[in-house]
Amino acid sequence: MLGAAGARVVSADRDDAALASVCKQLGSAAIPLSVDLLDAIACAALVPRALDAAGQIDILHANTGTYVGGELVDADSAAIDRMLNLNVNVVMKNVHDVLPHMMARKTVDIIVTSSLAAHFPTPWEPVYASSKWAINCFVQTVRRQVFRHGIRAGSVSPGPVISALLADWPEEKERGEGGGQPHRA
């Protein structure tokens, strides 16, 4: 849709095959950037690389994340750190890095993918839900700081989407037991 309207769409992903697939769907408007956002140097280089490739950024859609579900007592602490780094820290860093450019341009948008889990404390995902609550708070406070610069900031909160992120989701949750009915990506 954005490409059809004449926009250049910079897509960033660490999975080169997934990136190629998305860019193929977007057509000639797509600008692929291979990046591992958990690498601090690569993460810091993302906005400058996007600006070099596209010339300007009118919309930042921070749509990155991973999932840790299940009982907290059973969670792997390294997986918790990785998830919080990706779901919270990387989003904050990307927004931070793009703000000077956006403040100079005015009339731009920041969209962050949150989750329905941020609004409903789901008992099977305390770590994931907490990361999305943090992101919602971040978006709400940043919105109040940047609106005077012509920047709109908001979040979208989809319900469960069965994708590679949730490929191992329990069948009872897919059937809607104990929560909403998921969508297949």
CNS distance restraints for C-alpha pairs under 8 A (distance, minus, plus):
assign (resid   1 and name CA) (resid   5 and name CA) 6.43 0.50 0.50
assign (resid   2 and name CA) (resid   6 and name CA) 6.61 0.50 0.50
assign (resid   2 and name CA) (resid   7 and name CA) 5.36 0.50 0.50
assign (resid   2 and name CA) (resid   8 and name CA) 7.58 0.50 0.50
assign (resid   2 and name CA) (resid   9 and name CA) 7.27 0.50 0.50
assign (resid   3 and name CA) (resid   7 and name CA) 4.85 0.50 0.50
assign (resid   3 and name CA) (resid   8 and name CA) 6.12 0.50 0.50
assign (resid   3 and name CA) (resid   9 and name CA) 6.69 0.50 0.50
assign (resid   3 and name CA) (resid  26 and name CA) 6.62 0.50 0.50
assign (resid   3 and name CA) (resid  27 and name CA) 7.68 0.50 0.50
assign (resid   3 and name CA) (resid  28 and name CA) 7.83 0.50 0.50
assign (resid   3 and name CA) (resid  29 and name CA) 5.06 0.50 0.50
assign (resid   3 and name CA) (resid  30 and name CA) 7.54 0.50 0.50
assign (resid   6 and name CA) (resid  29 and name CA) 7.40 0.50 0.50
assign (resid   7 and name CA) (resid  29 and name CA) 6.56 0.50 0.50
assign (resid   8 and name CA) (resid  29 and name CA) 4.73 0.50 0.50
assign (resid   8 and name CA) (resid  30 and name CA) 6.07 0.50 0.50
assign (resid   8 and name CA) (resid  31 and name CA) 7.01 0.50 0.50
assign (resid   8 and name CA) (resid  54 and name CA) 6.54 0.50 0.50
assign (resid   9 and name CA) (resid  26 and name CA) 7.91 0.50 0.50
assign (resid   9 and name CA) (resid  29 and name CA) 5.79 0.50 0.50
assign (resid   9 and name CA) (resid  30 and name CA) 4.90 0.50 0.50
assign (resid   9 and name CA) (resid  31 and name CA) 5.93 0.50 0.50
assign (resid  10 and name CA) (resid  30 and name CA) 5.95 0.50 0.50
assign (resid  10 and name CA) (resid  31 and name CA) 4.57 0.50 0.50
assign (resid  10 and name CA) (resid  32 and name CA) 5.90 0.50 0.50
assign (resid  10 and name CA) (resid  33 and name CA) 7.02 0.50 0.50
assign (resid  10 and name CA) (resid  50 and name CA) 6.53 0.50 0.50
assign (resid  10 and name CA) (resid  53 and name CA) 7.91 0.50 0.50
assign (resid  10 and name CA) (resid  54 and name CA) 7.25 0.50 0.50
assign (resid  11 and name CA) (resid  19 and name CA) 7.08 0.50 0.50
assign (resid  11 and name CA) (resid  22 and name CA) 7.93 0.50 0.50
assign (resid  11 and name CA) (resid  23 and name CA) 7.35 0.50 0.50
assign (resid  11 and name CA) (resid  30 and name CA) 7.01 0.50 0.50
assign (resid  11 and name CA) (resid  31 and name CA) 6.16 0.50 0.50
assign (resid  11 and name CA) (resid  32 and name CA) 5.10 0.50 0.50
assign (resid  11 and name CA) (resid  33 and name CA) 6.03 0.50 0.50
assign (resid  12 and name CA) (resid  19 and name CA) 7.00 0.50 0.50
assign (resid  12 and name CA) (resid  32 and name CA) 6.08 0.50 0.50
assign (resid  12 and name CA) (resid  33 and name CA) 4.66 0.50 0.50
assign (resid  12 and name CA) (resid  34 and name CA) 5.67 0.50 0.50
assign (resid  12 and name CA) (resid  35 and name CA) 6.19 0.50 0.50
assign (resid  13 and name CA) (resid  18 and name CA) 7.45 0.50 0.50
assign (resid  13 and name CA) (resid  19 and name CA) 5.75 0.50 0.50
assign (resid  13 and name CA) (resid  33 and name CA) 6.71 0.50 0.50
assign (resid  13 and name CA) (resid  34 and name CA) 5.33 0.50 0.50
assign (resid  13 and name CA) (resid  35 and name CA) 5.57 0.50 0.50
assign (resid  13 and name CA) (resid  36 and name CA) 6.89 0.50 0.50
assign (resid  14 and name CA) (resid  19 and name CA) 7.73 0.50 0.50
assign (resid  14 and name CA) (resid  34 and name CA) 5.41 0.50 0.50
assign (resid  14 and name CA) (resid  35 and name CA) 4.83 0.50 0.50
assign (resid  14 and name CA) (resid  36 and name CA) 4.76 0.50 0.50
assign (resid  14 and name CA) (resid  37 and name CA) 7.48 0.50 0.50
assign (resid  15 and name CA) (resid  19 and name CA) 6.10 0.50 0.50
assign (resid  15 and name CA) (resid  34 and name CA) 7.34 0.50 0.50
assign (resid  16 and name CA) (resid  20 and name CA) 6.05 0.50 0.50
assign (resid  16 and name CA) (resid  34 and name CA) 6.37 0.50 0.50
assign (resid  17 and name CA) (resid  21 and name CA) 6.22 0.50 0.50
assign (resid  18 and name CA) (resid  22 and name CA) 6.25 0.50 0.50
assign (resid  19 and name CA) (resid  23 and name CA) 6.10 0.50 0.50
assign (resid  19 and name CA) (resid  32 and name CA) 6.58 0.50 0.50
assign (resid  19 and name CA) (resid  33 and name CA) 7.95 0.50 0.50
assign (resid  19 and name CA) (resid  34 and name CA) 7.46 0.50 0.50
assign (resid  20 and name CA) (resid  24 and name CA) 5.99 0.50 0.50
assign (resid  20 and name CA) (resid  32 and name CA) 7.36 0.50 0.50
assign (resid  21 and name CA) (resid  25 and name CA) 6.44 0.50 0.50
assign (resid  22 and name CA) (resid  26 and name CA) 6.34 0.50 0.50
assign (resid  23 and name CA) (resid  27 and name CA) 6.09 0.50 0.50
assign (resid  23 and name CA) (resid  30 and name CA) 5.20 0.50 0.50
assign (resid  23 and name CA) (resid  31 and name CA) 7.10 0.50 0.50
assign (resid  23 and name CA) (resid  32 and name CA) 6.54 0.50 0.50
assign (resid  24 and name CA) (resid  30 and name CA) 7.73 0.50 0.50
assign (resid  26 and name CA) (resid  30 and name CA) 5.56 0.50 0.50
assign (resid  31 and name CA) (resid  53 and name CA) 7.19 0.50 0.50
assign (resid  31 and name CA) (resid  54 and name CA) 7.74 0.50 0.50
assign (resid  33 and name CA) (resid  49 and name CA) 7.92 0.50 0.50
assign (resid  33 and name CA) (resid  50 and name CA) 7.73 0.50 0.50
assign (resid  35 and name CA) (resid  42 and name CA) 6.23 0.50 0.50
assign (resid  35 and name CA) (resid  43 and name CA) 7.32 0.50 0.50
assign (resid  35 and name CA) (resid  46 and name CA) 7.46 0.50 0.50
assign (resid  36 and name CA) (resid  42 and name CA) 6.37 0.50 0.50
assign (resid  36 and name CA) (resid  43 and name CA) 6.99 0.50 0.50
assign (resid  37 and name CA) (resid  42 and name CA) 6.25 0.50 0.50
assign (resid  37 and name CA) (resid  43 and name CA) 4.68 0.50 0.50
assign (resid  37 and name CA) (resid  86 and name CA) 7.24 0.50 0.50
assign (resid  37 and name CA) (resid  90 and name CA) 6.67 0.50 0.50
assign (resid  38 and name CA) (resid  42 and name CA) 7.81 0.50 0.50
assign (resid  38 and name CA) (resid  43 and name CA) 6.81 0.50 0.50
assign (resid  38 and name CA) (resid  82 and name CA) 7.90 0.50 0.50
assign (resid  38 and name CA) (resid  85 and name CA) 7.20 0.50 0.50
assign (resid  38 and name CA) (resid  86 and name CA) 6.41 0.50 0.50
assign (resid  38 and name CA) (resid  90 and name CA) 7.28 0.50 0.50
assign (resid  39 and name CA) (resid  43 and name CA) 5.97 0.50 0.50
assign (resid  40 and name CA) (resid  44 and name CA) 6.12 0.50 0.50
assign (resid  41 and name CA) (resid  45 and name CA) 6.30 0.50 0.50
assign (resid  42 and name CA) (resid  46 and name CA) 6.35 0.50 0.50
assign (resid  43 and name CA) (resid  90 and name CA) 7.31 0.50 0.50
assign (resid  43 and name CA) (resid  93 and name CA) 7.82 0.50 0.50
assign (resid  43 and name CA) (resid  94 and name CA) 7.46 0.50 0.50
assign (resid  44 and name CA) (resid  93 and name CA) 7.58 0.50 0.50
assign (resid  44 and name CA) (resid  94 and name CA) 7.64 0.50 0.50
assign (resid  44 and name CA) (resid  97 and name CA) 7.38 0.50 0.50
assign (resid  45 and name CA) (resid  49 and name CA) 6.01 0.50 0.50
assign (resid  46 and name CA) (resid  50 and name CA) 6.09 0.50 0.50
assign (resid  46 and name CA) (resid  94 and name CA) 7.75 0.50 0.50
assign (resid  47 and name CA) (resid  51 and name CA) 6.09 0.50 0.50
assign (resid  47 and name CA) (resid  94 and name CA) 7.15 0.50 0.50
assign (resid  47 and name CA) (resid  97 and name CA) 6.44 0.50 0.50
assign (resid  47 and name CA) (resid  98 and name CA) 6.18 0.50 0.50
assign (resid  48 and name CA) (resid  52 and name CA) 6.09 0.50 0.50
assign (resid  49 and name CA) (resid  53 and name CA) 6.13 0.50 0.50
assign (resid  50 and name CA) (resid  54 and name CA) 5.90 0.50 0.50
assign (resid  50 and name CA) (resid  55 and name CA) 7.58 0.50 0.50
assign (resid  50 and name CA) (resid  56 and name CA) 7.86 0.50 0.50
assign (resid  50 and name CA) (resid  57 and name CA) 7.71 0.50 0.50
assign (resid  51 and name CA) (resid  55 and name CA) 4.77 0.50 0.50
assign (resid  51 and name CA) (resid  56 and name CA) 5.34 0.50 0.50
assign (resid  51 and name CA) (resid  57 and name CA) 6.71 0.50 0.50
assign (resid  56 and name CA) (resid 101 and name CA) 7.97 0.50 0.50
assign (resid  57 and name CA) (resid 101 and name CA) 7.66 0.50 0.50
assign (resid  57 and name CA) (resid 102 and name CA) 7.20 0.50 0.50
assign (resid  57 and name CA) (resid 108 and name CA) 7.91 0.50 0.50
assign (resid  58 and name CA) (resid 102 and name CA) 7.36 0.50 0.50
assign (resid  58 and name CA) (resid 107 and name CA) 7.76 0.50 0.50
assign (resid  58 and name CA) (resid 108 and name CA) 4.93 0.50 0.50
assign (resid  58 and name CA) (resid 109 and name CA) 6.39 0.50 0.50
assign (resid  59 and name CA) (resid 108 and name CA) 5.88 0.50 0.50
assign (resid  59 and name CA) (resid 109 and name CA) 4.73 0.50 0.50
assign (resid  59 and name CA) (resid 110 and name CA) 5.75 0.50 0.50
assign (resid  59 and name CA) (resid 111 and name CA) 7.43 0.50 0.50
assign (resid  60 and name CA) (resid  95 and name CA) 7.84 0.50 0.50
assign (resid  60 and name CA) (resid  98 and name CA) 7.99 0.50 0.50
assign (resid  60 and name CA) (resid 109 and name CA) 6.38 0.50 0.50
assign (resid  60 and name CA) (resid 110 and name CA) 4.82 0.50 0.50
assign (resid  60 and name CA) (resid 111 and name CA) 6.08 0.50 0.50
assign (resid  61 and name CA) (resid 110 and name CA) 6.00 0.50 0.50
assign (resid  61 and name CA) (resid 111 and name CA) 4.61 0.50 0.50
assign (resid  61 and name CA) (resid 112 and name CA) 5.67 0.50 0.50
assign (resid  61 and name CA) (resid 113 and name CA) 7.48 0.50 0.50
assign (resid  62 and name CA) (resid  91 and name CA) 6.13 0.50 0.50
assign (resid  62 and name CA) (resid  94 and name CA) 7.55 0.50 0.50
assign (resid  62 and name CA) (resid  95 and name CA) 7.95 0.50 0.50
assign (resid  62 and name CA) (resid 110 and name CA) 7.67 0.50 0.50
assign (resid  62 and name CA) (resid 111 and name CA) 6.20 0.50 0.50
assign (resid  62 and name CA) (resid 112 and name CA) 4.72 0.50 0.50
assign (resid  62 and name CA) (resid 113 and name CA) 6.27 0.50 0.50
assign (resid  63 and name CA) (resid 112 and name CA) 6.11 0.50 0.50
assign (resid  63 and name CA) (resid 113 and name CA) 5.09 0.50 0.50
assign (resid  64 and name CA) (resid  86 and name CA) 6.91 0.50 0.50
assign (resid  64 and name CA) (resid  87 and name CA) 6.45 0.50 0.50
assign (resid  64 and name CA) (resid  91 and name CA) 7.42 0.50 0.50
assign (resid  64 and name CA) (resid 113 and name CA) 7.50 0.50 0.50
assign (resid  65 and name CA) (resid  83 and name CA) 7.02 0.50 0.50
assign (resid  65 and name CA) (resid  86 and name CA) 5.58 0.50 0.50
assign (resid  65 and name CA) (resid  87 and name CA) 4.63 0.50 0.50
assign (resid  66 and name CA) (resid  83 and name CA) 5.62 0.50 0.50
assign (resid  66 and name CA) (resid  86 and name CA) 6.96 0.50 0.50
assign (resid  66 and name CA) (resid  87 and name CA) 6.61 0.50 0.50
assign (resid  66 and name CA) (resid 165 and name CA) 6.29 0.50 0.50
assign (resid  67 and name CA) (resid  83 and name CA) 6.50 0.50 0.50
assign (resid  67 and name CA) (resid 128 and name CA) 5.92 0.50 0.50
assign (resid  67 and name CA) (resid 165 and name CA) 6.49 0.50 0.50
assign (resid  67 and name CA) (resid 166 and name CA) 7.33 0.50 0.50
assign (resid  68 and name CA) (resid  75 and name CA) 7.39 0.50 0.50
assign (resid  68 and name CA) (resid  79 and name CA) 7.07 0.50 0.50
assign (resid  68 and name CA) (resid  80 and name CA) 6.80 0.50 0.50
assign (resid  68 and name CA) (resid  83 and name CA) 6.98 0.50 0.50
assign (resid  68 and name CA) (resid 125 and name CA) 6.84 0.50 0.50
assign (resid  68 and name CA) (resid 127 and name CA) 6.30 0.50 0.50
assign (resid  68 and name CA) (resid 128 and name CA) 5.67 0.50 0.50
assign (resid  69 and name CA) (resid  75 and name CA) 7.74 0.50 0.50
assign (resid  69 and name CA) (resid 124 and name CA) 5.98 0.50 0.50
assign (resid  69 and name CA) (resid 125 and name CA) 4.26 0.50 0.50
assign (resid  69 and name CA) (resid 126 and name CA) 7.06 0.50 0.50
assign (resid  69 and name CA) (resid 127 and name CA) 6.76 0.50 0.50
assign (resid  69 and name CA) (resid 128 and name CA) 6.46 0.50 0.50
assign (resid  70 and name CA) (resid  74 and name CA) 7.18 0.50 0.50
assign (resid  70 and name CA) (resid  75 and name CA) 7.14 0.50 0.50
assign (resid  70 and name CA) (resid 124 and name CA) 4.83 0.50 0.50
assign (resid  70 and name CA) (resid 125 and name CA) 5.44 0.50 0.50
assign (resid  70 and name CA) (resid 126 and name CA) 7.69 0.50 0.50
assign (resid  71 and name CA) (resid  75 and name CA) 6.57 0.50 0.50
assign (resid  71 and name CA) (resid 124 and name CA) 6.29 0.50 0.50
assign (resid  71 and name CA) (resid 125 and name CA) 7.21 0.50 0.50
assign (resid  71 and name CA) (resid 126 and name CA) 7.71 0.50 0.50
assign (resid  72 and name CA) (resid 125 and name CA) 7.93 0.50 0.50
assign (resid  72 and name CA) (resid 126 and name CA) 6.78 0.50 0.50
assign (resid  72 and name CA) (resid 127 and name CA) 7.13 0.50 0.50
assign (resid  75 and name CA) (resid  79 and name CA) 7.40 0.50 0.50
assign (resid  75 and name CA) (resid  80 and name CA) 7.18 0.50 0.50
assign (resid  76 and name CA) (resid  80 and name CA) 6.35 0.50 0.50
assign (resid  77 and name CA) (resid  81 and name CA) 6.23 0.50 0.50
assign (resid  78 and name CA) (resid  82 and name CA) 6.17 0.50 0.50
assign (resid  79 and name CA) (resid  83 and name CA) 6.02 0.50 0.50
assign (resid  80 and name CA) (resid  84 and name CA) 6.09 0.50 0.50
assign (resid  80 and name CA) (resid 127 and name CA) 7.09 0.50 0.50
assign (resid  81 and name CA) (resid  85 and name CA) 5.99 0.50 0.50
assign (resid  82 and name CA) (resid  86 and name CA) 6.19 0.50 0.50
assign (resid  83 and name CA) (resid  87 and name CA) 5.73 0.50 0.50
assign (resid  83 and name CA) (resid  88 and name CA) 7.97 0.50 0.50
assign (resid  83 and name CA) (resid 128 and name CA) 7.72 0.50 0.50
assign (resid  84 and name CA) (resid  88 and name CA) 5.40 0.50 0.50
assign (resid  84 and name CA) (resid  89 and name CA) 6.76 0.50 0.50
assign (resid  84 and name CA) (resid 131 and name CA) 6.13 0.50 0.50
assign (resid  85 and name CA) (resid  89 and name CA) 4.77 0.50 0.50
assign (resid  85 and name CA) (resid  90 and name CA) 6.12 0.50 0.50
assign (resid  86 and name CA) (resid  90 and name CA) 5.08 0.50 0.50
assign (resid  86 and name CA) (resid  91 and name CA) 7.14 0.50 0.50
assign (resid  87 and name CA) (resid  91 and name CA) 6.49 0.50 0.50
assign (resid  87 and name CA) (resid 131 and name CA) 6.24 0.50 0.50
assign (resid  87 and name CA) (resid 132 and name CA) 7.36 0.50 0.50
assign (resid  87 and name CA) (resid 135 and name CA) 7.76 0.50 0.50
assign (resid  88 and name CA) (resid  92 and name CA) 6.25 0.50 0.50
assign (resid  88 and name CA) (resid 131 and name CA) 6.21 0.50 0.50
assign (resid  88 and name CA) (resid 132 and name CA) 7.71 0.50 0.50
assign (resid  88 and name CA) (resid 134 and name CA) 6.99 0.50 0.50
assign (resid  88 and name CA) (resid 135 and name CA) 6.09 0.50 0.50
assign (resid  89 and name CA) (resid  93 and name CA) 6.08 0.50 0.50
assign (resid  90 and name CA) (resid  94 and name CA) 6.06 0.50 0.50
assign (resid  91 and name CA) (resid  95 and name CA) 6.20 0.50 0.50
assign (resid  91 and name CA) (resid 112 and name CA) 7.80 0.50 0.50
assign (resid  92 and name CA) (resid  96 and name CA) 5.99 0.50 0.50
assign (resid  92 and name CA) (resid 138 and name CA) 7.77 0.50 0.50
assign (resid  93 and name CA) (resid  97 and name CA) 5.99 0.50 0.50
assign (resid  94 and name CA) (resid  98 and name CA) 6.25 0.50 0.50
assign (resid  95 and name CA) (resid  99 and name CA) 6.16 0.50 0.50
assign (resid  95 and name CA) (resid 110 and name CA) 7.66 0.50 0.50
assign (resid  96 and name CA) (resid 100 and name CA) 7.99 0.50 0.50
assign (resid  98 and name CA) (resid 102 and name CA) 6.20 0.50 0.50
assign (resid  99 and name CA) (resid 103 and name CA) 5.77 0.50 0.50
assign (resid 100 and name CA) (resid 104 and name CA) 6.38 0.50 0.50
assign (resid 101 and name CA) (resid 105 and name CA) 6.45 0.50 0.50
assign (resid 102 and name CA) (resid 106 and name CA) 5.91 0.50 0.50
assign (resid 102 and name CA) (resid 107 and name CA) 8.00 0.50 0.50
assign (resid 102 and name CA) (resid 108 and name CA) 6.33 0.50 0.50
assign (resid 102 and name CA) (resid 151 and name CA) 7.05 0.50 0.50
assign (resid 103 and name CA) (resid 146 and name CA) 7.84 0.50 0.50
assign (resid 103 and name CA) (resid 149 and name CA) 5.56 0.50 0.50
assign (resid 103 and name CA) (resid 150 and name CA) 7.25 0.50 0.50
assign (resid 103 and name CA) (resid 151 and name CA) 7.03 0.50 0.50
assign (resid 106 and name CA) (resid 149 and name CA) 5.88 0.50 0.50
assign (resid 106 and name CA) (resid 150 and name CA) 4.53 0.50 0.50
assign (resid 106 and name CA) (resid 151 and name CA) 5.96 0.50 0.50
assign (resid 107 and name CA) (resid 149 and name CA) 7.99 0.50 0.50
assign (resid 107 and name CA) (resid 150 and name CA) 4.78 0.50 0.50
assign (resid 107 and name CA) (resid 151 and name CA) 5.60 0.50 0.50
assign (resid 107 and name CA) (resid 152 and name CA) 7.45 0.50 0.50
assign (resid 108 and name CA) (resid 150 and name CA) 6.72 0.50 0.50
assign (resid 108 and name CA) (resid 151 and name CA) 5.05 0.50 0.50
assign (resid 108 and name CA) (resid 152 and name CA) 6.35 0.50 0.50
assign (resid 109 and name CA) (resid 151 and name CA) 5.65 0.50 0.50
assign (resid 109 and name CA) (resid 152 and name CA) 4.78 0.50 0.50
assign (resid 109 and name CA) (resid 153 and name CA) 5.82 0.50 0.50
assign (resid 110 and name CA) (resid 151 and name CA) 7.37 0.50 0.50
assign (resid 110 and name CA) (resid 152 and name CA) 6.16 0.50 0.50
assign (resid 110 and name CA) (resid 153 and name CA) 4.58 0.50 0.50
assign (resid 110 and name CA) (resid 154 and name CA) 6.36 0.50 0.50
assign (resid 111 and name CA) (resid 153 and name CA) 5.93 0.50 0.50
assign (resid 111 and name CA) (resid 154 and name CA) 5.15 0.50 0.50
assign (resid 111 and name CA) (resid 155 and name CA) 5.32 0.50 0.50
assign (resid 111 and name CA) (resid 156 and name CA) 7.24 0.50 0.50
assign (resid 112 and name CA) (resid 139 and name CA) 7.52 0.50 0.50
assign (resid 112 and name CA) (resid 153 and name CA) 7.98 0.50 0.50
assign (resid 112 and name CA) (resid 154 and name CA) 6.40 0.50 0.50
assign (resid 112 and name CA) (resid 155 and name CA) 4.57 0.50 0.50
assign (resid 112 and name CA) (resid 156 and name CA) 6.41 0.50 0.50
assign (resid 113 and name CA) (resid 155 and name CA) 5.61 0.50 0.50
assign (resid 113 and name CA) (resid 156 and name CA) 5.10 0.50 0.50
assign (resid 113 and name CA) (resid 157 and name CA) 6.26 0.50 0.50
assign (resid 113 and name CA) (resid 158 and name CA) 7.84 0.50 0.50
assign (resid 114 and name CA) (resid 118 and name CA) 6.95 0.50 0.50
assign (resid 114 and name CA) (resid 132 and name CA) 5.44 0.50 0.50
assign (resid 114 and name CA) (resid 135 and name CA) 6.62 0.50 0.50
assign (resid 114 and name CA) (resid 136 and name CA) 6.72 0.50 0.50
assign (resid 114 and name CA) (resid 155 and name CA) 6.08 0.50 0.50
assign (resid 114 and name CA) (resid 156 and name CA) 5.69 0.50 0.50
assign (resid 114 and name CA) (resid 157 and name CA) 4.79 0.50 0.50
assign (resid 114 and name CA) (resid 158 and name CA) 7.20 0.50 0.50
assign (resid 115 and name CA) (resid 119 and name CA) 7.65 0.50 0.50
assign (resid 115 and name CA) (resid 129 and name CA) 7.79 0.50 0.50
assign (resid 115 and name CA) (resid 132 and name CA) 6.17 0.50 0.50
assign (resid 115 and name CA) (resid 156 and name CA) 7.06 0.50 0.50
assign (resid 115 and name CA) (resid 157 and name CA) 3.96 0.50 0.50
assign (resid 115 and name CA) (resid 158 and name CA) 5.13 0.50 0.50
assign (resid 115 and name CA) (resid 159 and name CA) 6.15 0.50 0.50
assign (resid 115 and name CA) (resid 160 and name CA) 7.99 0.50 0.50
assign (resid 116 and name CA) (resid 120 and name CA) 6.44 0.50 0.50
assign (resid 116 and name CA) (resid 157 and name CA) 4.94 0.50 0.50
assign (resid 116 and name CA) (resid 158 and name CA) 5.55 0.50 0.50
assign (resid 116 and name CA) (resid 159 and name CA) 4.99 0.50 0.50
assign (resid 116 and name CA) (resid 160 and name CA) 7.72 0.50 0.50
assign (resid 117 and name CA) (resid 121 and name CA) 6.07 0.50 0.50
assign (resid 117 and name CA) (resid 122 and name CA) 6.25 0.50 0.50
assign (resid 117 and name CA) (resid 128 and name CA) 7.64 0.50 0.50
assign (resid 117 and name CA) (resid 129 and name CA) 4.89 0.50 0.50
assign (resid 117 and name CA) (resid 132 and name CA) 6.83 0.50 0.50
assign (resid 117 and name CA) (resid 133 and name CA) 7.77 0.50 0.50
assign (resid 117 and name CA) (resid 159 and name CA) 7.43 0.50 0.50
assign (resid 118 and name CA) (resid 129 and name CA) 5.32 0.50 0.50
assign (resid 118 and name CA) (resid 130 and name CA) 6.93 0.50 0.50
assign (resid 118 and name CA) (resid 131 and name CA) 7.86 0.50 0.50
assign (resid 118 and name CA) (resid 132 and name CA) 4.90 0.50 0.50
assign (resid 118 and name CA) (resid 133 and name CA) 4.46 0.50 0.50
assign (resid 118 and name CA) (resid 136 and name CA) 7.10 0.50 0.50
assign (resid 118 and name CA) (resid 157 and name CA) 7.73 0.50 0.50
assign (resid 119 and name CA) (resid 133 and name CA) 7.31 0.50 0.50
assign (resid 121 and name CA) (resid 126 and name CA) 7.24 0.50 0.50
assign (resid 121 and name CA) (resid 129 and name CA) 6.55 0.50 0.50
assign (resid 122 and name CA) (resid 126 and name CA) 6.77 0.50 0.50
assign (resid 122 and name CA) (resid 129 and name CA) 7.06 0.50 0.50
assign (resid 122 and name CA) (resid 179 and name CA) 7.73 0.50 0.50
assign (resid 125 and name CA) (resid 129 and name CA) 5.90 0.50 0.50
assign (resid 126 and name CA) (resid 130 and name CA) 5.97 0.50 0.50
assign (resid 127 and name CA) (resid 131 and name CA) 6.41 0.50 0.50
assign (resid 128 and name CA) (resid 132 and name CA) 6.48 0.50 0.50
assign (resid 129 and name CA) (resid 133 and name CA) 6.17 0.50 0.50
assign (resid 130 and name CA) (resid 134 and name CA) 6.22 0.50 0.50
assign (resid 131 and name CA) (resid 135 and name CA) 6.38 0.50 0.50
assign (resid 132 and name CA) (resid 136 and name CA) 6.19 0.50 0.50
assign (resid 133 and name CA) (resid 137 and name CA) 6.32 0.50 0.50
assign (resid 134 and name CA) (resid 138 and name CA) 6.16 0.50 0.50
assign (resid 135 and name CA) (resid 139 and name CA) 6.13 0.50 0.50
assign (resid 136 and name CA) (resid 140 and name CA) 6.16 0.50 0.50
assign (resid 136 and name CA) (resid 155 and name CA) 7.04 0.50 0.50
assign (resid 137 and name CA) (resid 141 and name CA) 6.18 0.50 0.50
assign (resid 138 and name CA) (resid 142 and name CA) 5.97 0.50 0.50
assign (resid 139 and name CA) (resid 143 and name CA) 5.88 0.50 0.50
assign (resid 139 and name CA) (resid 153 and name CA) 6.53 0.50 0.50
assign (resid 139 and name CA) (resid 154 and name CA) 6.15 0.50 0.50
assign (resid 139 and name CA) (resid 155 and name CA) 6.82 0.50 0.50
assign (resid 140 and name CA) (resid 144 and name CA) 6.70 0.50 0.50
assign (resid 140 and name CA) (resid 153 and name CA) 7.86 0.50 0.50
assign (resid 140 and name CA) (resid 154 and name CA) 7.39 0.50 0.50
assign (resid 141 and name CA) (resid 145 and name CA) 6.66 0.50 0.50
assign (resid 142 and name CA) (resid 146 and name CA) 6.17 0.50 0.50
assign (resid 142 and name CA) (resid 153 and name CA) 7.28 0.50 0.50
assign (resid 143 and name CA) (resid 147 and name CA) 5.90 0.50 0.50
assign (resid 143 and name CA) (resid 151 and name CA) 7.82 0.50 0.50
assign (resid 143 and name CA) (resid 152 and name CA) 6.61 0.50 0.50
assign (resid 143 and name CA) (resid 153 and name CA) 5.08 0.50 0.50
assign (resid 143 and name CA) (resid 154 and name CA) 7.17 0.50 0.50
assign (resid 146 and name CA) (resid 150 and name CA) 6.98 0.50 0.50
assign (resid 146 and name CA) (resid 151 and name CA) 5.54 0.50 0.50
assign (resid 146 and name CA) (resid 152 and name CA) 7.28 0.50 0.50
assign (resid 146 and name CA) (resid 153 and name CA) 7.85 0.50 0.50
assign (resid 147 and name CA) (resid 151 and name CA) 5.00 0.50 0.50
assign (resid 147 and name CA) (resid 152 and name CA) 5.88 0.50 0.50
assign (resid 147 and name CA) (resid 153 and name CA) 7.78 0.50 0.50
assign (resid 159 and name CA) (resid 180 and name CA) 7.17 0.50 0.50
assign (resid 159 and name CA) (resid 181 and name CA) 7.98 0.50 0.50
assign (resid 159 and name CA) (resid 182 and name CA) 6.54 0.50 0.50
assign (resid 159 and name CA) (resid 183 and name CA) 7.72 0.50 0.50
assign (resid 160 and name CA) (resid 180 and name CA) 7.27 0.50 0.50
assign (resid 160 and name CA) (resid 181 and name CA) 7.10 0.50 0.50
assign (resid 160 and name CA) (resid 182 and name CA) 4.41 0.50 0.50
assign (resid 160 and name CA) (resid 183 and name CA) 6.20 0.50 0.50
assign (resid 161 and name CA) (resid 166 and name CA) 7.41 0.50 0.50
assign (resid 161 and name CA) (resid 182 and name CA) 5.18 0.50 0.50
assign (resid 161 and name CA) (resid 183 and name CA) 4.55 0.50 0.50
assign (resid 161 and name CA) (resid 184 and name CA) 5.44 0.50 0.50
assign (resid 161 and name CA) (resid 185 and name CA) 6.13 0.50 0.50
assign (resid 162 and name CA) (resid 166 and name CA) 5.25 0.50 0.50
assign (resid 162 and name CA) (resid 167 and name CA) 6.21 0.50 0.50
assign (resid 162 and name CA) (resid 169 and name CA) 7.66 0.50 0.50
assign (resid 162 and name CA) (resid 182 and name CA) 6.38 0.50 0.50
assign (resid 162 and name CA) (resid 183 and name CA) 5.99 0.50 0.50
assign (resid 162 and name CA) (resid 184 and name CA) 4.75 0.50 0.50
assign (resid 162 and name CA) (resid 185 and name CA) 5.96 0.50 0.50
assign (resid 163 and name CA) (resid 167 and name CA) 5.68 0.50 0.50
assign (resid 163 and name CA) (resid 184 and name CA) 6.51 0.50 0.50
assign (resid 163 and name CA) (resid 185 and name CA) 5.41 0.50 0.50
assign (resid 169 and name CA) (resid 173 and name CA) 6.94 0.50 0.50
assign (resid 169 and name CA) (resid 174 and name CA) 7.11 0.50 0.50
assign (resid 170 and name CA) (resid 174 and name CA) 6.64 0.50 0.50
assign (resid 171 and name CA) (resid 175 and name CA) 6.27 0.50 0.50
assign (resid 172 and name CA) (resid 176 and name CA) 6.49 0.50 0.50
assign (resid 172 and name CA) (resid 177 and name CA) 5.42 0.50 0.50
assign (resid 172 and name CA) (resid 178 and name CA) 7.96 0.50 0.50
assign (resid 173 and name CA) (resid 177 and name CA) 5.24 0.50 0.50
assign (resid 173 and name CA) (resid 178 and name CA) 6.61 0.50 0.50
assign (resid 173 and name CA) (resid 179 and name CA) 6.68 0.50 0.50
assign (resid 173 and name CA) (resid 180 and name CA) 7.92 0.50 0.50
assign (resid 173 and name CA) (resid 181 and name CA) 7.62 0.50 0.50
assign (resid 173 and name CA) (resid 182 and name CA) 8.00 0.50 0.50
assign (resid 174 and name CA) (resid 181 and name CA) 6.42 0.50 0.50
assign (resid 174 and name CA) (resid 182 and name CA) 6.05 0.50 0.50
assign (resid 175 and name CA) (resid 181 and name CA) 6.55 0.50 0.50
assign (resid 176 and name CA) (resid 180 and name CA) 5.22 0.50 0.50
assign (resid 176 and name CA) (resid 181 and name CA) 4.55 0.50 0.50
assign (resid 176 and name CA) (resid 182 and name CA) 7.23 0.50 0.50
